[in-house]
Amino acid sequence: MTDIVVVGGGAAGMMAAVTAARMGASVTLVERNRKVGRKLYITGKGRCNVTNHCSPEEVRAAVSRNGKFLYSALEHTPPAWAEEFFEALGVPLKVERGNRVFPVSDKSADIIDALFFELKRLKVPVIQGRVVRIHAQAVELESGDRLSCKAVILATGGLSYPATGSTGDGHRLARELGHTVVDIKPSLAPLESPDPFCGKMQGLALKNVALTVKNQKKKTVFQEQGELLFTHFGLSGPLVLSASAHMRDFDKEQYTCAIDLKPALDEADLDARLVRELTAGANKDMDNLMGALAPRLLVPVLLERADIPGNKKAHDLTKGERRRLLELFKSFTVAVSGPRPIEEAIITSGGVKTSEVDPKTMMSKKVSGLFFAGELLDVDACTGGFNLQIAWATGRAAGEGAAAFINQRPE
């Protein structure tokens, strides 16, 4: 018999296993994949955005759902703790734009290896297998094997990137044990658009633009500056992924994205710039002149939307046409119809209902000795290392909670 079985070898599961083992518990980790940390390999574009160098309050502010639930976990395990934890395991870290924290090596493998070798040092066996059922004091694998235990930590992830092992098993297991699973939706996902011009600009990355998202009541639900990408299906890139976390009601709402292509200039300054370019290039065709103001792929789209022929001479441009161009530069609107499928989302929104889980220990309020950690819970955040910080904090809380539980439990 082992004291604790951790189901899932991702960020939260490995942190939970390390924590419980450091507290003296005998721990067995069960992972579907041949190797642990599969999803960690692809975080931060393969560089692993470990956490965000900020306060617990700032992490909670970046949480889109149920931030209050994380109060205890984040106070106990703030980003500073996570940074110290990995540096103590021999992984030097660095802070980049937006307070994002990465390994100095820019290699996700360094984070995974650090956790894996710590599991080995703590003599935590890692078993490859799929858990199909959880009993009162045992975990049943698809192979037919049963692992007797005193506590179980479920950390199987959500439904995003199923190739990494996130196939929804945890949701099924939680339901079978009497838990409510809040509707599963994609979050931090690219957005689909019916506008045909997106496809015409496929591959165009815009940096230092401002994105504003409004719902059908014209209420602003997201506004930020950064980078986005046009694709054959619509929009992607860091700005868009963050915005998608605030666009949760496509079944009831319609959203519009407005891109400020020149956020550093107000309308008056931008109009003055337009006048200067038009004056200096008075004899140029508009499609040539516009190259000084916008990327090549964007020029024909801007002119078409402003209803200006590409071969029109700059000196022939009317005030009304110049006004339409100005408005497009400051508010280039893109209709969006919904997120890409959940398989393409970075994280899953929804999961085990937080009101059914103790926020300090992560233990189920319905099943004694059952704990939850990570993306399986109904909490998710914006991009920038916040979701991994949630994994470290809830994983540590669950590991400590489970270790304390078995020590208090009568034999």
Secondary structure, 3 states (H helix, E strand, C coil): CCCEEEECCCHHHHHHHHHHHHCCCCEEEEECCCCCCCHHHHHHHHCCCCEECCCHHHHHHCEEECHHHHHHHHHHCCHHHHHHHHHHCCCCEEECHHHEEEECCCCHHHHHHHHHHHHHHCCCCEEECCEEEEECCEEEECCCCEEECCEEEECCCCCCCHHHCCCCHHHHHHHHCCCCEEEEEEECCCEECCCCHHHHCCCCEEEEEEEEEECCCCCEEEEEEEEEEECCCEEECHHHHHHHCCCCCCCCCCEEEEEECCCCCCHHHHHHHHHHHHHHCCCCEHHHHHHHCCCCCCHHHHHHHCCCCCCCEHHHCCHHHHHHHHHHHHCEEEEECEECCHHHCCEEEEEECHHHECCCCCEECCCCCEEECHHHECCEECCCCHHHHHHHHHHHHHHHHHHHHHHHCCC
